[in-house]
Amino acid sequence: MQRLASPRRAGGNRRAPWIRNAPPSTVPALGSTWSAWLIMSAWFGLVSGLLELGLLVVRKLLYTEAALGAMQINRHFLWMIPTATLVLFLAWGALVGLIGRLVPRAGARLALPAHLFLGLLTLLLAIQRLHVVACLVLAFGGSYRLAPWLAFRAARFDRLARVSLPGLVGLLVILGSVSYHRVALAEPRALAALPPAAPGASNVILIVLDTVRADHLSLYGYERGTTPNLARLARRGVRFARARSTAPWTLPSHASMFTGRWPCELFSRQHQPLGPRHPTLAGFLRDQGYLTAGFVANTYYCNHWFGLARGFLHYEDDSGQELVVSPGAMLRASDLGKKTLEIVEAAFGVGPGPTASRKDAARINQEFLTWLSANSSANANRPFFAFLNYLDAHAPYLVPNKSAPHFGTVPSTPAEYSVLVDWDVTDKRNVADRSVELARDAYDDCLAYLDSQLGHLFDELERRDLFANTMVIITSDHGEHFGEHPRLYSHAQSLYGPELDVPLLVVAPQAVPAGRVVADPVSLRDLPATVVHWLGLSSQSPFPGQPLSRHWDHDLARTLPQAEPVFSESALGHKPASPKHAIPALRGPLSAMLTDRHSYIRTDGHRKHHEELYDLTVDPEETTNLVGLPEHQESLEVFRASYEQLQRDSVSPN
């Protein structure tokens, strides 16, 4: 009996799986004309973009932890995300359509799965912590499975796309209008609503030098001349010799400086934005009629998504691109567009360098002075509060100005240059001494560059005669480790001195004694109370803490209750890795207190806590733990009691 040939062997059905089983009449509708290509591409692009936008909004509303990559987007994201995906899908559709023109059968086969693939890829890329390769595999598999189902319904899909496309375009227009009124008109509306300021009210400038440890400044006795301009300014005000940050990393430290609250009162998790519960210094001064403006170089934790912009009428973050409307800014608003640009830049070797996205000190100065000039005429009768955040001392330790002085080792090979570029992600367990020396010297170079730019800023403020009526506060959010303790580098690692001891200068006319040095330990948590006291607004102050002027104003000191301990903490939200882990921050939540003589550190692990006690008068490097010695038990009991009292008095962030 003669065997019949199967359709597959006879060549009668070699179509792709999503075409093979579909009714023949449905296949041409999926891309047989340019208008069909255009409608399909536009529909998929708008739907994918709106869904990506929805994922971002839902993540922002439902989750208290923010993902850094997702938060660094243009503030016009409401219309930029769907517009970017629309443009990319139209380009994708044109490419697939061109293939269809050249090879009609291939075009029919590719039309639907190609658009499904890109749509799924758009949504998958919007999911944080999902690797790009995983996104590609899942998008391919998903389109392979969904295409046959949709192919059977091609006629209905075609009608749906044609009917709904005008509505999707209208929705995009509405989002653009909402974005314009929300972003572009926000500052003018807020300015118009400002109450009148008190006549003759003084200005305030808060300068935070990100990642600057005090003992690497010549102002604090460092042997290298890293900060002559800060030393020049210090002669006009007060230098605090033992100022401490409330945390060893940016977000909680800044939040404490803005609210006067301990980190444990503000956050319950690592990447939780600053909530609206506690007033900020910027918001308080805005309500007193102040112009408030922030200019930040740390566009990770200081961007507006993390809540630090609250109270500022004007806030420049995200490398100055947060309000820019341009094709590049639009594409980078979408995860798909961002990945596309990265691929193009890598393919043609035009990608940004390791510091290309960083705003250096010169840029921060320019942004602030430009804003100051614009408002000196339009709002001449209003005082201002300006917050300036500089990132030049943060890794990678690369000086933007090659003419800046070099201290010690200079990178001479590509490998040594890579040490600086990759310092934050380098495995430090077996780091070479030469690499540590190179990083430390480059860090000092960055400090020298930063100091030179601060000198330019001080000269300009002097030229504008602003020092006569302005309080200037200069400090840092945290320090930096360079192996002073075994295997500890960078920051957010521990609560030892290299990460917590920061510079603090206060210059204010007629209120601060010139050239004075305060030796007592102080906390940056007291900055809001200090500012409002100097401005004569203490009776209205919502901020805890005490003004730092108590250290030279003895009449004021007698009226104040006993100051709280100088307290610092770090709770990264990780599950403790091990009670013996080399990095203390990974052993569990850390707390520290500082007195004139002692440093006390407590680690709360799984089942019990671990304590450290150091006598800084004989052991400033904090290398000999005194907890086990009988003669120090009395000091330990005092610290334990203070810790328990502070925990009782602190307000829960929840």
N, C-alpha and C positions, 0 to 999 in steps of 0.2 A: 504494500500500500504506500502510495507516494506521500511523503511528509510535507505538510503545508508550512510554508515559511512564515515566521512570525512577523508582525508589522515592524518590529524593531530591526530584524535582520534584513527585511525588504527595504528598509530605509524609509518606511512610511510615517514614522513618528519619532523624529529626532529633536523635537523641540525641548526647550528647557522645561523643568518640572512645573513652573508657574504658568507656562503656555501650553504644555502638552495636553493637560486635561481641561483647559478652558474652552468654552464654546468659541468657534472660529470667529464669530461676529464680534466678540469682545476684544480681540487682540488689536485690531487696527485702531480702536478708540483710545488706546493707551499711548499714543504718541505718533500717529500717522501724519500729522500736520504740525507746522510751526506753532499755530495757535494752541493746539493741544499740548505741545511741549511747554509753551509759556504758561498756560493755565496750571498744568500739573506742577511745574517748578515753583510758581508763585504760591500756590496753595500749600504745598509741602513746606516751603520756606517760612511762610507766615505761621502756620500751625506749629511747626517745630520751634520757632522762635518764641511764640507765645507760651508754649509749654515749658520751655527753658526758663522764661521769665517767671512763670508760675512756680516752678521748682525753687527758684531763688527766693521768691517772696515767702513761700511756705516755710522754707528752711529758716529764714530770718524771723518769722513769727513764732514758729513752734519750738525751735531749738535755741537754748541760751548760749551755746558755744558757737563761735564764729570760725569759719575756715579762712585762713589768711588769703589764699588765692582768690576765693570768691568775693572777699570783701574789698579788694583793690580794683574797683570798677568805676567807670565814669558815673557821675551822678545823674546823667541823662539816660540811665540804663533802661528806663521804662520804654522808650521808643528805639533806643540804639540796638538792644538785643534782637528784637524781631526784625528790624531793618537790616542788621548785619546778616542774619540767616537768610533773609529774602534775597539779598545780593549774592550770597554764596550759592544758594540753590539755583538762581537764575544762571549763574556762570556754570554750575554743574550741569544744569539742563541743556545749556547751549552746547557743552562738550558732548553729552550723550546724544543730543539731537544731530550734531555734526556726524557722529558715527552712524546714526540712523540714515542720514542722507547718503553717506558713502556705502554703507552696507545695510540696506533696509531690513533684512531679517534680523540682524544683530541689534538694530535699533529697537525693533518691536520687543525683542527678548529683554533688552536692558532697561527699557523705560521705567517700568514699575519697580523692579528690584533695586535699581540704582537710586531712585528717590527714597524708597523705604530704608535702604542702607544708610543714606546720609541723614535721614530723619532720626533713625534710632541712634546713630552715632552722636548726633547733636544732644540728645537727651542723656545718653550715657556719659558723655564728657562733662555734663553738668553735675554728675554725681561725684562728690568729693572722695578722694582716696581710692579711686578705681583706675588702675593702670591703663595707659593708652592702648597697649596691645590687647588687654582684656576687652576694652571698649570696641576695638576693631573686630575681634572674634565674635563677640556677642551681637554686634550690629549685623555682621554677615550672616550669622546663624538665624537671627531673628527675621531678617529680610527674606532669607531662603524659605522659612516656614510660613511667613505671612503672605508672601506674594501669591501663591496659588489660591488662598482664600479670597484675596481681594480681586484677583483676576476673574473669578467667577461672577463678581459683582461690579465689573468694570463700567457697565452702563449706568448703574446707580451712583457709583463713585464719580463718574464724569458729570452727572447732573448735580451731585452734591458740591463738587468743586466749583462749577460755574455759578451756582446759586449763592453759595456762601462766600465766594471770593470778594465781592464788593463789601460785604459786611466786615470781613477781616481787614480790608484796607481802611474802612471807616474806623474800626477799632484802633488801628495803628495811628490814625490821625488824632483820635481822641487821646491816646496815650502821649503823643507828642505835645498836645496842648496842655495836658495835666502836668507833664514834666516841665514845660516852660514856666507855668505858673508856680510850680513847686520849687524849682531851682533858681531860675533866672530872676524871679520877682521876690524871692524870699528875703534877701538882704534889704532891698529898698523898703519893703513893707515893715520889716523889723526896725529899720532906722526911723521910719515915720512914727512908729509906736513908742519910741523911747521917751521916758519921762525927762523932765529937765534935770540937769545936774546941778549940784551945789556950786555956787560961785567960787572960783579959785581952786576947785578940787584938783588934787595932784594926779599925775600919771603913774602907772606902774608897768614895769617891764620885767617879766619873768623869763630868764634864759636858762634852759636846761641843756647841758652838754652830755649827750647820751654816751654812756659807757666810759666815763672819765673817773679814774680813781685818784684820790687826793695825793697820795705819796709819789706820783709821777709828775707832779707839777713843781717847778722851781719855786713857786709861791709858797709851797709847803715844805721846802727844804731839800727838794730833789737836786742831785748834783748836776744834772743837765739843765741848760737854760731853756726849758720848754715853754714857759709862760711869762715873759717879761711884761706883756700888756695887761695881764690879769694882776700882776704885782703892782703895776702903775695905778690901776683902778682901786686896788685894796687900800692904798694910802689915803683914799678919800672916804673910806667906810670901815666896816667891821668884818674881820675874817674869823670864822668859826673853825677852830683847830680840830674839833672832833665831831663833825656833823655826820649823821648816819641816815642812810636811806631806809625806808620801811620794808623794802623787798629787794632782792638781787636781780630783778628784771623789770622791763619797761612798764607794762600795763599797770600792775598794782602800785608801783612806785609813783607814777604820774597821777593815778587816781587818788592816792593819799595826799599828794601835794595840792590837788584841786579841791578836795572835800574836807581835809583834816581828819579823815577816818582811817583806822587801821585796815589793812587789806582783808582781814577776816570779817570785817563788817560790810565789805563791798562785794566780795566774790565768794562763790562756793566751788567754782571750777576754774581751770586754767584759762580757757579762751572765752570766758563769759564776759560780754560787754558790760561797761559801767551802766547800771540801771538809773532810773530817774528818782529813786527814793531820797537820796541825799543831795542837797544843793551844792553847786560848784562855785568856785570863786568867780569864774567868768559870768555865770548867771546872776550871782549876787550883785556884782559891779554893774552889769547891764541894767539891772533893775534900779540902780542908783543913777542912771543916765549916762553911763560910760559907753564909749565905743569899745568893742571887744574884738580882738583879732588874733588868730593863731597861724603860725607859719612853721610847718613841721617837715623835717627831713626823714624821720622814722615813719615811713608810710605803711609799716606793718601795724604795730600796736597803737600808733597815734592817729590812725585814720578815723574818720567820723563814724565808721561802722562800729567801732569799739566804744563809742559813747564819750570819748574825750573832747569832742567838738561841742558838747552841750553847753549852751550859754554864750557861745561865740557868734557874733553877727557875721563875721567874715572868717573863713577857715580854709587855708590852702594846704591840701594834702595830696597824696597819690602823684608825686613827682610833678605837680603843677598841671596835670592833665585831667583833674577831676571835673572840670567845667568846660574843657575844650571840646568843641564840636568840629570834627574833621573826619575824613574817611578812615585814617588809621585808628583814631580813638573809637570810632564806631565799630570797627572790626574787632578791636581788642576788648570791647564790652562783652562779646559773645565768646564762650569757651571754644566753639568751633572756629571762629575767626582768629582767636588768639593762637590756637594750634596751627592753623593754616599759615599765619604770618611767621611763626617760629620755624616751620618747615621751609618756607621760602627764604627766610634770612639765613638759615643754615645751609641751604643748597647753593646760595650765591655768595656766601661769606660776608654778608652785610649785617649780621646780627650785632646786638649791643654788647659792649664789653662788660666786665664784671662790675663796674661802677657806673655804667651808662644811665641806669635808672635812678641813681642816687642824686639827691639835691645837695650839693656841697655848700660850705659855709658862705661862700660868695653869693650863691643863689638865694639863700635864706635872707642875707642882708639886703639884696636887691628887692626881693618881694616885700619885705617889711618897709623899707624906705620908700618904695613906690606907693604902697598903701598909705604911709604916713603923709607923703606929699599930697596925695589926692584928697585926704581928709583934713589937711591943715587949712585948706581954704573953704571946703564945703561944710565942715563941721568945726570951725575954728574955736568955738566956745565950749566944746565938749572935751573932757579928759578922756584918756584911753588906757585900756589894759591890753598889753600885747604879750603873747606867749611865743617864744622862739625856741625851737628844738633843733639842735645840731647833731648830725650823725657821723661826723668825720672821723671820730676815734673808734668807731665800731668796725669790726671785721667786715670785709677784707681791708687790711691796713694799707691802703693805697692812697698816696697823696695826690690830689688833682693837679696841684701846681708843682711841676718838676723842679722849679728853682728853689723850693723850700729846703731848709737845712736838713742834712742827714746826720743822724747820730749813729755811730758805730757801723754795724754791718749793713751793706746795701746789696739787694739782690743782683747777682751778676750773670745768672744763667736762667733759661726758661724754667728749669726745675725749681730754682729758688723763688722765682716769681710765682710759680704755681703754689708754693707753700703759703704765700700771703693770700692768694685768690681763694684757695680751698681751706683756709685755716679753720673755719667754723665746722666743716664736715670731715676734717682729717681725724683719723683714729689716733688718739693721743696716748694710747697705752704703751706704745714703743716709739714715741716721737723723739727725734734726735735733738741733742743739745744745740746743735747748730740751727735747727729750725726754730727752737724756742727763742734763741738769741735774735734770730732774724725777725721774728714776729714782734718781740719786745722792742727792738730798735725801730721797726716800722711804726709801731704804736706811738712811740715818742715823736717820730716825724709827723704823724697825724696831729698830735697835740700841738706841736709847734705851728703847723699850718693853721689849725683852728684858732690858736692864740693870735696869729697875725691878722686873721679876718676879724676877730673881735676887736683888735686895735683899730681897724678901719671903721668898724661900727661905732666905737667910742668917740673917735675923732669926728664922725659925722653928727653924732648926738651933741657933741660939744659945739660944733659949728652952728647947729640949729638952736643952741642955748636951751636944750631940754633938761640937762642935768640939774638946773636950778629948781625944777618943779617936778622931778621924777624920782620915784624909788626904783632902783635897779637891783634885782636879785639874781645872782648867778650860782648855779649848783649843778648837780648831776643826778641822774635817776639811779645809777648803780655803778660799781667799778668793774674790774676785769682781773681774772686770775691768769697768771703765767707760770704755773707749776710751783708756786710757793708752798702749797700743800700737795702731797703726792697725787699725781694724776688729775689735778684740778686745773682746768683751763677755761677761758671764756667766762661766762657768768650764768646765773640761774643754777649754780651747782651746789652752793653752800651758803652759810651765813658767817663766814670768816671775814676778817677785815678787808682783804683785797676786793671783795665784792660789795661791801656795805659802806666803807669809809669814803666819803665824797667831799668835794670842795663846797664851801658855802660862803659867799660874799654878799653883804647887804650895804648898799650905798643909798642914802636918803638925806636930802638937805635939812639941816637944823634938827634932825631927829636921831642921827646916828653919829657917835663920836668917831672922828677920823683917825685911822691908823690903829684902831683898837683890835686886840686879839682875845677872843673868848675861848678859854681852855676847857670849859665844862662840856660834857657830852650833850648834844642837842639832836632832835629829830626833825626831819623835813616835814613831818606831819603837822608841825606848828606854823607852817608858812601862811595858810589862810588867816589864822588868828593874828599873825604878825602884820599882815597887810591891812586888814580892816582896823586894827588898833591904830596903826600909823595914820590912816585916813580919817580917824575920828569917828568910826562907824561901829565901835564895839557894842554899843547898846542895841544895835539891830542885828548883830552877828549870829548866824546859825551854826557857826563852826566850833567844834570842840578844840581842845588844845589851849596853849597859852602863848602870848606874844613873846618873841625872842628878846625883845627889849628889856625883859625882866632881868637879863644878865648884866645890864649896866644902869638900869633905872631902879634904884633900890626902893624908892617910894612905891613904885608899881609892884615890885616883888612882894612887899609887905601886905598888899591887898589881895594877893592871889593865893589859892590853896596850894598845897604841895603838888609839884609837877609829877605827872605819871612817868614811869620808867621809859627810857629810850628803847623802844621795842621794834623788832623786825621779824619778818616771818616769810616762809616760802612753802606753799602747798600746791604742787604742780598738778594734782589731780590724778597722778599715776598710781596704780596699785604698787605698793612697796615691793621692789625687786628682791631685796635681801637685806637683813639688818647689818650685814657686813659689806655691803656694796661700796666700791671705792668712791662713788659720788654720793655725798650725804643726802642730797635732795631726792635721790631715788630710794632711800631707806624708809622714808615716810615724811609727814609734815614736820617742818622745822620752825622753831621759835628761838629768838635770841633777845637778850637784854644786856645793856651796857651801863656801867657805872664809872665813876672816876678811876676805879682800880681794876674792876673785874669785867670779864666777858663771859656770859652764861649762855649756853646753847642746849636746847632740848629737842630730841627727835622722838616723835610718837610713832612707834612701829606697830606691828600686828598685835602683840600681846602685852608689851611693856614699853616704857619709854627709856631712852638713853640720854644721859646728861654729860655735859662738858663744862669745865670751869677753868678759866685761865687768868692768871695774874699779869695784867698788861704792863705793870711797872717793871717787871723783871723778864717777862716773856711776851713782848709785843707781837711776835710771829705766831702766837697761839699754837705752840707745839707740845706743851706739857700739861696734860689734863690732871687737875688737882682734885677731882671728885672723890677719889678713894682715900684722901688724906684726912685724918681726924680733925686737924686744926682748921679745916675749911668747912666743916659741917654747919657752923653757924651762918656763914655767908650763903651756903646752899639753901638753908631753910628760909632765909630772907628772899632769895630769888624765887623759890617755890611758892611762897606766899604771895609775892607780887604777881607771879604768873597766874595763879588761881584767881586773884582779885581782878586782874585785867580780863580774864576770860568771862568772869561774871558780869563785868561792866560793859563789855563789848556788845554791840547790837548785831544780831544775826542778820546776814544778807537776805535771808528768806522771810 
